[in-house]
Amino acid sequence: MPTQSIHPTQGAFRSVLPLVLASGSPRRRELLASLGIDFLIDSGNGDEPRPESGEAPAVYAMRASRAKARQVAERHPKAMILAADTIVVLGDDILGKPEDDADALVMLTRLSGRTHQVVTGCCLLTPDGGEECFAVSSDVTMRRSSREELLAYAATGEPRDKAGAYAIQGLGGFLVRRVEGSYTNVVGLPLSRVLERLLVDGVLAPATGAAPARS
């Protein structure tokens, strides 16, 4: 994917240092753009690593985000790199993206009426080689949906490229009864935690009426 520049027109913050979002996710792009900051998008083209045997979900999510960040950092040596990887965890199982609609139905049936965790691993790389990775977890309780409802949702096609086979911000919102923790984390980016780190690292600052700096 070619590098894409994002220049929101209004927001509470402004860019101080160049920032690259190492993700092609439209949801992460929209969440980051809601801050009103300038940034680049470079999703890279590498394969995501697979979970290792016995690896804790949060550790895996951070490792996957680190791999994304490092790949993109080579092309943007003067920018802060932000990468994220979101996984769905039910018990001891990490649920990835379904292989087809039948696989989506299996996942959705397993999740129905139960509480699972959505874990997003984030990695920030600085131009001088600094690295910070962290993970945020939210508990999501699903309503008990009928097989007919799940079949109808799977047939919409939305679950096909979603971890856990659903999108809380999309058509799949009807599946969710309750979220405990960060809602934006479930969407794909724990915005509050990311913002805190970008402010501490001097990448962003409150807008205070000033014109945003272009990266």
ABEGO torsion letter per residue (X at the ends): XBBBBBBBABEABBBABBBBBBBABAAAAAAAAAAGBBBBBBAEABBBBBBBBGBBAAAAAAAAAAAAAAAAAAABAABBBBBBBBBBBBEABBBBBBABAAAAAAAAAAABGBBBBBBBBBBBBBAAGBBBBBBBBBBBBBBBBBAAAAAAAAAAGAAAABBGGBBAABAAAAABABBBEBAAAAAGBBAAAAAAAAAAAGABBBAGGBBBBBX
